[in-house]
Amino acid sequence: MLPDILNQVGPLPAMHPHDFDKIRPGRIYVAKPDFHMLVEDSHIRMTKGPKENRTRPAINPLFRTAAQAYGKRVIGVILTGLLDDGVAGLAEVKRGGGVTVVQNPETALFPDMPASALEHVTVDHVTELKDLGPLLSALTGTDASKEDHVSAEETEPKTRTLTKMTCPECHGPIWVEHQGRIIEYRCRVGHAYSPLNFAQDTQAMLERSVWTAIIALEDAAEIAEEIGENGSAQQAGTHRGHAGELRSLLQRMLANQESTQ
């Protein structure tokens, strides 16, 4: 519904683009649900690529491909939001010579994303929400080709190391990628995570796995009682006891997690 909302509050037409649509000036392109929106050779690509930070569409693929396609002509903006989405993509914009803009986290409804961007990326402008429009108007009126500076991000080497961890999405092997202050976790399929998202999704995977084990033990107890052979009652009791222990363990784990947030 976002294009419809934007069309009611501003003069620029907003739309969901189609794959291979040519990028035209004076338009707002909004990614379709469950599609990554990428930039390639003055066209928009809509893809079903692997999720990044558990989402599709995701910020980082858009920022990354825009930086590759347009370099210094890109302005990357991070607004209010949870965790650290968009940080790696904003760093790519900076490496390409583009301009980075972040909402002031002190006045953001959810400060995590802008605060993470400020911590990990050399940000050009920190602004209040009410000042963002005038700032973008001023920036788009400058000739980016005249800017001649090299940011620290542009010279940072990138390393990639295989870990013993597995992807929470597909359980494939995970590589950790370091480039300056940016850390990403990526599997061979292409699922990618920032540190905070990786920790949160791994925690969710752990909870799902324990619940699966509890269900399997309770099912085994039910089957043992249904068969009713010698020793079945004892076996069922053992399964139910283990399931109860896992339930207690999981409840303590979740309570401890909530208390530390």
Secondary structure as GFF3:
##gff-version 3
##sequence-region A 1 261
A	DSSP	alpha_helix	2	9	.	.	.	ID=ss1
A	DSSP	beta_strand	14	15	.	.	.	ID=ss2
A	DSSP	beta_strand	21	22	.	.	.	ID=ss3
A	DSSP	beta_strand	28	29	.	.	.	ID=ss4
A	DSSP	beta_strand	36	40	.	.	.	ID=ss5
A	DSSP	beta_strand	43	47	.	.	.	ID=ss6
A	DSSP	alpha_helix	59	70	.	.	.	ID=ss7
A	DSSP	three_ten_helix	71	73	.	.	.	ID=ss8
A	DSSP	beta_strand	75	78	.	.	.	ID=ss9
A	DSSP	alpha_helix	87	95	.	.	.	ID=ss10
A	DSSP	beta_strand	99	103	.	.	.	ID=ss11
A	DSSP	three_ten_helix	105	107	.	.	.	ID=ss12
A	DSSP	alpha_helix	112	120	.	.	.	ID=ss13
A	DSSP	beta_strand	125	127	.	.	.	ID=ss14
A	DSSP	alpha_helix	129	140	.	.	.	ID=ss15
A	DSSP	three_ten_helix	144	146	.	.	.	ID=ss16
A	DSSP	three_ten_helix	152	155	.	.	.	ID=ss17
A	DSSP	beta_strand	158	166	.	.	.	ID=ss18
A	DSSP	beta_strand	173	179	.	.	.	ID=ss19
A	DSSP	beta_strand	182	187	.	.	.	ID=ss20
A	DSSP	beta_strand	192	193	.	.	.	ID=ss21
A	DSSP	alpha_helix	195	227	.	.	.	ID=ss22
A	DSSP	alpha_helix	232	260	.	.	.	ID=ss23
###
